[in-house]
Amino acid sequence: MTRIMVTGAAGFIGFHLCKLLLSAGHTVFGHDGMTEYYDVSLKQARLAQLREFGAFTFHEGALEDANNFSSFSDLAHPEVIVHLGAQAGVRYSLENPRAYVDTNVVGTFNVMEAARTHAVRHLLMASTSSAYGANTIMPFDERQKADTPLTIYAATKKATEAMGHSYAHLHDLPTTMFRFFTVYGPWGRPDMAYFKFVSAILDGRPIDIYNHGEMWRDFTYSEDLVRAISLLIDAVPGTEPIGAVDTLSPVAPFRVVNIGNGKSEKLTDFIDAIEQALGITAKRNYMEIQAGDVPATWADNRLLRDLTGYVPKTDIRSGIERFVEWYQSYYGPHVSQ
């Protein structure tokens, strides 16, 4: 039984991870800002499920509020921290970049300070495949340089990787950064494309498909993702690399790990799976690519396999069927959010 702090606990991924950790018998201290970036009632519904566990404690506050977060971390006195809290959304970062600097950079600094203060045995922090930016060599290998971010969201996440390395080196703080790819599944965020697609199709509205459908993504099912994170908790960076593709730093207990399915699938195939699950054909509105978008992502997940013996494996048709089942149960069969 481990005392684990999870930031972003009321969020899409944080909720699934907390539920998994609690079910495994851990004590979980959840933190979330409960911001109004999207429907707060959805976050509250997630929290209601987590509060059914006696080993769950929740605290609300902004990550960038150092005193507030420090007080909670003192209460939690965590052995492990999993930092998932962030200002999410690639496109919103074009409208409100300051929110990303405040939450993702300043907030992450506060999390690292808590990890240092409490000498946690492992600090795990979420990054993103967007860190690969304009890279074109695929699959994306964690050993590639990632110096060409295309949005402030990606830039702030890459900054946290650099900050994490410095703390790992200066304070001998074992740190793992994981880069997420395109995550989907039940209890997702309403601003995400697949969520919008289902809502629009049920309403009879057209769906916007960028780059005229010439988009490929490494789609990762939410439950696969959090299982990988939970397994990485015990893959604590040390002094010796594990295998030929390890990203372990030569000067710090620090590594970067991709978490993805290890395959790139066309967006239109993903939409086909949504249509099949709903039994409705979408009205498709093909558009130009948006600023900050990349045409393709694809994870090299060999390091994840070497560290945990596990890689995500849910296919998009199965995953979408589960999402649609949840969506229609939560919102009603023909009512959008």
N, C-alpha and C positions, 0 to 999 in steps of 0.2 A: 504494500500500500504506500503510494508516493503522494506527497503534497505537490500538486501541480497548479500553477497559475496559467490561465488562458486569457489573453486579451482578445477583444472582439468576440466574446462568448455568446452574445445574442445575434451575431452575424451568421450568414449562410454556412461557412465552413466551421466557424467556431462552435456553433450549435451542434453540428454533427460530431466534431471531435470531443466536445465535453460529454455528450451522450455516450460515446464509445468508451471514454476513460472512466466515467462513472459506472458504467455497466461492468467494467473490468475490476471494480473495487477500489479505484483511486479516490483520493480526496481532491476536489477541484474547486479552485477559487476563480470565479469568472469576473472579468472586468469588461465594461462596454460603455461607450459614450452615449448610446441611444440617440444618435443624431437623426435629424429629419431628412437626410439624403434620400431615403425612401420610406415607405409606410412603416411607422413605428409599431403599429398594431401587429404586424408580422413578426417583428422582433420580440414583442411581448408574448406572442403565442409560442414562440420557440422557448422563451424563458420559462413559461408556465410548465412546459414538459421537463425542463432541467430541475425546476424547484421540487419536483416529485421525488428527487433523490435527496436523502438526508445528508449526504456528504458533499452537497453543493452549496457554496456561499457566493452571493453576487454583490458586486459593488458597481455603482454607476458614477462615471466621471470622465472628463476629457483627458486623453492621454497626455496632452501638452500641459496639463495642470500638474506641475511637479509635486507640489505639497500634497495634493489630493491622492495622487498615485503612490507617492512614498508612504503615506499613512496606510493605504490598503496593503501594500507589499509588506509592510511591517507586521500587519495583522496576519497575513497569509504565511509569511516566512517560508516561501516556497523552496523546494528542493530542485524543481525543474520549472522553467518558464517557456511557454509556447506563445510567441507573439504573433497574433493574427490580426490584431486591431490596426486599421488603416483607413484613410480616405480612399475608397475604391472608385473604380470607373475611369476608363481611359479617356472617354470623350468629355466627361465633365471636367477633366483637368485642363481642357482648352478654355473652359469658361471661368473656372475659379482656381487658378493655380496656387494661390496663397494657402488654400485649405490643405493642399497636399504637402506643402513645406511645413506647415504648423503640425499636422497630425503625423505625417510619415517620417519626417526628419526629427523635429523636436520631440514628438511623442516617443519615437524609437530610442532617442537618447535617454529619456527618462526610464524606459524599460531596461536598457543596458545598465544604467546606474543602479537600479533595483537588483539586477542580477549580480553586479559586482558587490553591492553591499551585503547581500545574503549568501554570497559565495555558492551560487547554485551549481549543481553538478553538470547541468547541461542547459544552455540557452538555445532555443530553436526559433528562428524568425522567418517569416514569409517574405519571399521576393516574388519575382514574376518572370515569365518567358519574355515579357516586353523588354527586359533588360538586354536581350540580344539585338534589339533595335533593327538596324539596317543589314544585319548579317544575312548572307544568302546561302552559306554552306550548310547543308542539312544532312542528317538530323543535327539539331543544335546540341553541341557537346559542351559540357561545363568548362572544359579547358580552353574553349575559344575566347578571344578577347571580346568584351562586351562594352565597347566605348562609343557606340553610336545610337543612344536612345532617341526616340522620335517624339516623345511626349514628356511633359513635366512629371507625370505619374511614373513613367519608366525611369526617369532621371532620379526621382526621390528614392525609388526602390534600389537602384544601383548605388546610390549614396549610402543607404543603410548597410549594404554589403561591405563597403569600404570601412564604415564606422565599426561594424561588427568585427572585422579583421583586426582593427587597431586595438579594440578592447580585449580581444582574445590574446593578442600579443602582449599588451601591457600588463594585463591582470591574470594571465594564465586561465582565461575563462573559456571553457570548451563551448564552441559555438557552431551551429549548423544553420546555413541559409538554404531554404528550399525554394526552387523556382516552379511556381504553378503554371500550368498551361490553360486551356479553355475548360473550366470546370462547369459542370451542369448537374442537375439532380433536384429531388424534392426539397422544398423549403428554400429555393433559390431566391436571388435578388430580382425584383421586378424590372430593374434597368437592364438586365442581361438579355441578349438577342433572342435566345430560345424562349424565354418567358414572354417577351413581347410578341413573338411569332404565334404562340399558342393563344394569347389573349386576342390578337387581331383576327386570327382564323376563326375563332369561335364567335367573334362579333361580325364576321363577314367583311372586315376591312382588309385592304391589301397590305402585304408585308414588304418592307424595303430590303432589298438584297444588293449589297454594295459590290463594286468592281464587276458588275454584271455577272455575279455568281462565280467568278474565278477566284475563289478564296478557299484556302485549305487550312484546317486546324487540327491540332492534337486534342481531341475531346476526351476529357477525363471525368469519370463519374465520381460524384461527391463521396460516396462511401469508400470507394477505392482510395481516394486521396487521403482521407483521414486515417484509414488503416495504415497507409504508408507512413504518415506522420507519427502515429503511435509506435510503430516499429522503429523509427529513427530515434526515438527518445533514448533507447538503449544503445544506439550506435554512436557512442560518445567519441568525438575526435581525440586522438592521443598523439603519439609521436611517430608511429609507423604507418605508412600508407597500406591500404587494403586493395590489392589488385592493381592492374596496369592503368586503369582509368580514374584512379582516386584523385581528388582535387585538394587533398590535405596540404595546407600551407607548410612550407619548410621552416617557418619562423613562428608559428602559432597553432594551437589546437583548434583549427578552423577549416571548414570545407563548405562547398556549394554543391547542392544536389538537385537535379531535375526530378520532378514528379509528373510523369505523363504516361500515356498509353503506349508510346513508342511507335505510333503510326499517324500519318497525316491523312485526313479524309476531307473530301470536298464538301463545302457548306451546303450545296444543293442536295447532296445525299443525306445530310442531317435533316434538311427540311422535308425530304421525302419520308424520312422516318417519322417526323411529326405528323405529316398528312396521314400516314398509315395508322398511327396510333389514334388519331382523332376521327378517322373515317371521313375527312373533309379535304377537298383540294384547295390549296391556297391561291389567292389572287396575288401574283408576283409582280412587284415593281422593281425592275432592275435599274441600278443607279451607278454613278461613278464612285470610285474608292474615296473614302473620307480621309481628311488630314490626320496623320498619326497612325493610320492603319497599316499593317503589313499584309502582303498577299498570302503568306503561309507561315505556319509554325509546325515543328516536328521535334519531339523530345528524343534524345538519346538517353535511355533509362538504364543503361548497364551498371552505372554506379549505384543506383538505388537497389538493383538486384544484388550486387556484390555485398552491399551493406546489410540488407534485410532478408534476402532470399525471396523477395516479393516484388512484383510489378503489377500495376493496374491492368485489368483484363475485361471489364464490362464493355460489351459492344454497344454501339449507339442505339440500335433498335430496342434492346432490352432496357437500357438506361432511360430512353425517351418514354417508353411505355410506363415505367415507374413514375416518371415526372408527371406525365399526363394524368395518370390515376390519382396522384396526390393533388394536382391542380384542380381537377374536377371535384374532388372530395372537399377541398378547402374553400374554393370559390363558387362551386356549383357547376353543373355540366355545360351550361351555355351562358354563363355570366362572367365577364372579365373583371379583373381587379380594379 
